[in-house]
Amino acid sequence: MKIVIVGCGRVGAVLAEAFDAAGHAVTVIDISTRAFDRLSGEFHGQAIRGDGTDEDTLRRAGAADADVFLALTEGDNRNIMAAQVAAENLEIEKIVAKINDPVRAAAYAELGIGAVCRTTMLSDAIQTFLGEEPSGMPSVIAPVAGHHEAPTSQQADARSAGSPASPARGA
């Protein structure tokens, strides 16, 4: 499997190492050369300095034929922009963006981009650890429909009923 990761922070580096060790072809893109210091000498993938929101950079990195695209920078906006370029311009099927804002995470899942919301994930983990009930909001949100795909009638009904995944809740 060919995996492109935008952002070589802690999460990006750990996943790059894990996917590489599992035998996948991994390319990591980051705007900071120093970010690649997080990768061990055992990493056999590519590390490319560049802007992961730029289509030309992504194409030069070989992202056009990636099986998986992960946008894992520290910024929600950068992650969304990179994910949208990957979906709309490169037509990558499996895309996940790290989003800190739970409402935005749900809204982007509606647009066909999978989202991981570390805010909800961490909050629920702490509440559970303390013996409290977790929020019930999803931390990992699968895309509702493929990018550019019309939602099914069931998804449209859920949105009109004000389901939690509806971007109308404040997105």
C-alpha positions in Angstrom: 0.0 0.0 0.0 1.3 3.5 -0.8 0.7 6.0 2.0 1.3 9.7 2.0 1.5 11.5 5.3 1.4 15.3 5.5 3.0 16.4 8.8 5.9 14.8 10.5 5.0 15.7 14.1 4.7 13.0 16.8 1.7 11.3 15.3 2.9 11.5 11.7 6.3 10.2 12.6 5.0 7.3 14.7 2.6 6.2 11.9 5.2 6.6 9.2 7.5 4.3 11.2 4.8 1.8 11.8 3.6 1.7 8.2 7.2 1.5 6.9 7.9 -1.4 9.3 4.8 -3.2 8.0 6.2 -3.0 4.5 4.2 -0.2 3.1 5.6 2.5 0.8 5.5 5.7 2.9 6.1 9.3 1.9 6.2 12.0 4.6 5.8 15.6 3.7 6.6 18.5 6.1 7.5 22.2 5.7 10.2 21.8 8.3 13.3 19.8 7.6 13.9 19.5 11.4 10.6 17.6 11.7 12.2 14.6 9.9 14.6 14.2 12.9 11.7 12.4 14.5 12.2 9.5 12.0 14.6 6.8 13.0 17.6 5.7 10.9 15.5 2.5 10.3 12.9 4.5 8.2 13.1 3.5 4.6 10.4 5.8 3.2 10.7 9.2 1.6 10.9 12.4 3.6 10.1 15.4 1.4 10.3 19.0 2.5 7.3 20.9 1.1 3.9 22.3 1.6 1.3 19.5 1.8 -1.5 21.9 0.8 0.2 22.5 -2.5 -0.9 20.3 -5.4 2.4 20.5 -7.2 4.3 19.5 -4.1 1.9 16.5 -3.6 2.3 15.5 -7.2 6.1 15.7 -7.1 5.9 13.5 -3.9 4.0 10.9 -5.8 0.7 11.4 -4.0 -1.4 11.1 -7.1 -1.3 7.3 -7.0 -1.4 7.0 -3.2 -3.8 4.5 -1.6 -4.0 6.4 1.6 -3.6 10.1 2.4 -3.2 11.3 6.0 -3.2 15.0 6.9 -1.7 15.2 10.4 -0.2 18.7 10.8 -0.9 20.7 13.9 -3.4 23.0 12.1 -7.0 22.1 11.3 -7.1 24.4 8.3 -3.9 23.0 6.8 -5.2 19.5 7.3 -8.5 20.3 5.6 -6.8 22.1 2.7 -4.4 19.2 2.2 -7.2 16.6 2.4 -9.4 18.6 0.0 -6.5 18.8 -2.6 -6.0 15.1 -2.2 -9.6 14.3 -2.7 -10.6 16.8 -5.4 -7.5 17.2 -7.5 -5.7 13.8 -6.9 -8.8 11.7 -6.4 -7.3 9.7 -3.6 -10.0 7.4 -2.1 -8.9 6.9 1.5 -8.3 10.2 3.3 -8.1 11.0 7.0 -7.6 14.5 8.5 -6.7 15.2 12.1 -9.1 17.9 13.2 -9.2 19.4 16.7 -12.7 20.9 16.5 -15.4 18.2 16.9 -18.0 20.2 15.0 -15.7 20.8 12.1 -14.6 17.1 12.1 -18.3 16.0 11.7 -18.8 18.6 8.9 -15.8 17.4 6.9 -16.9 13.8 7.2 -20.1 14.9 5.5 -17.9 16.2 2.6 -16.3 12.8 2.2 -13.1 13.3 4.3 -12.6 10.9 7.2 -11.6 12.8 10.4 -9.9 12.0 13.7 -10.8 14.4 16.5 -8.2 14.3 19.1 -10.1 16.7 21.3 -13.0 14.3 21.7 -10.6 11.3 21.9 -8.6 12.8 24.7 -11.6 14.2 26.6 -13.3 10.8 26.5 -10.2 9.0 27.6 -9.8 11.2 30.6 -13.5 11.0 31.6 -13.4 7.2 31.3 -10.2 7.0 33.3 -11.9 9.1 36.1 -14.9 6.8 36.0 -17.2 9.3 34.3 -19.3 8.8 31.2 -17.6 9.8 28.0 -19.2 12.4 25.7 -20.7 10.0 23.2 -19.4 12.1 20.4 -17.3 10.1 17.9 -13.5 10.6 17.9 -13.0 8.8 14.6 -15.5 9.8 12.0 -15.7 7.9 8.7 -16.7 9.8 5.6 -20.4 9.9 5.2 -20.2 9.7 1.4 -17.3 9.6 -1.1 -15.9 12.9 -2.1 -18.1 14.4 -4.9 -20.7 11.7 -4.2 -24.3 12.6 -3.5 -25.4 11.6 0.0 -27.9 8.7 0.2 -31.5 9.5 1.1 -30.9 8.0 4.5 -27.9 10.5 5.1 -30.0 13.4 3.8 -32.9 12.4 6.2 -30.4 12.3 9.1 -29.1 15.8 8.3 -32.6 17.2 8.0 -33.5 15.6 11.4 -30.5 17.4 13.0 -28.3 14.4 13.5 -25.0 15.0 15.4 -23.1 14.6 12.1 -24.9 17.4 10.5 -22.7 20.4 9.7 -25.7 22.7 10.5 -25.0 22.3 14.2 -22.6 25.3 14.2 -20.1 24.4 11.4 
